[in-house]
Amino acid sequence: MSVALRILDDGAWISVNDHREVSVSELWRFVDPEFCACRLPDMVVENFIEVGVDGRTVEVRVYGQCIACGAKETTQWLPVGRIRDGEFHGLDRENVLAPTGVTTRRE
């Protein structure tokens, strides 16, 4: 089964099968020692850079700013949801996200 992933509105939304699912202006906490010096950055998502899928996991790279130290950077690939039976199921982004480390992507 094919699933369409797109970045819409100049990087403001991730669309899955023509439904807006993930938006900017969210606060994400994630593990990434290269993003900034904070142990667990709290980042305001400003723009989606890339979207991809690894198996059933929908992943994104985003540009944002850490609210603690002010660093602005692009993240590694972070999971935002899973595809099950052709439907998107978002991850709870209020918890800590961990980079996937996978490098193969398609948009």
Secondary structure, DSSP 8 states (H G I E B T S, - for coil): ----EEEEGGGTEEEETTEEEEESS-EEEE--TTT-SSSS-EEEEEEEEEEEEETTEEEEEEEEEETTT--EEE---EEEEEEETTEEEE--TTSEE----------
